[in-house]
Amino acid sequence: EIEIKKEIYKEINIILFHKPKGCITSKKDEKNRSIVYDFFPKKFHSYHYIGRLDYNSEGLLLFTDHTPFKRYMESPKSKIKRVYLVNVVGSFSEIKLKSMNQKIYSSITYEKTNVSLVHSNKNKHTLRFELLEGKNREIRNICEIFNLKVEKLKRISFGKFVLKAIPLSKYKEMRIIYENYKR
């Protein structure tokens, strides 16, 4: 007997949010700091954030009401690219850039990242990081290993979702088709 795979398409809700620096990616904060849900009407407070951005980072943060989509987007097995622009201060060279693009061994091992130099002016540089998995404070830790001080860290895309023209602290609602294959 042959089992036929049947495609299931489901329309799901997504929120693209331009998270500002100075708020927590959490449902609540014991220190009473601003949280991401403070920027949404109550009807979105049941949505799940997809991945996180730390308190001092800004940029694209996704939310959904569909748990399987959240799991898919966060899973390292899905190999979904996240792109960040990072302003750093410190000495920088081609040798340092080449080293940043290798597997990095420290207290945590960081798989080969994709780092490129976007702009450089004396001791200030803008780097573009492309990650397939965002470990806790990964970019900040890598920069610290290479004696670079992070001044600004901004996620500009997460998979096919792009920050583009969403103003700081604002959000955009979307409905997308999520493909799930029943086995």
NORLIN-V764035 format. One record per run of one state. SS is the DSSP state (a for helix, b for strand, c for the rest). FROM is the first residue (numbers start at 0). LEN is the number of residues. Records with the same first field share a line. If there is no record, write none. Layout:
SS: FROM-LEN  FROM-LEN
//
This chain:
c: 0-5  19-4  24-10  39-2  44-3  50-7  64-2  74-1  78-3  89-4  100-3  105-3  110-3  121-2  131-6  145-3  158-2  162-8  182-1
b: 5-14  23-1  34-1  47-3  57-7  81-8  103-2  108-2  113-8  123-8  148-10  160-2  170-12
a: 35-4  41-3  66-8  75-3  93-7  137-8
//
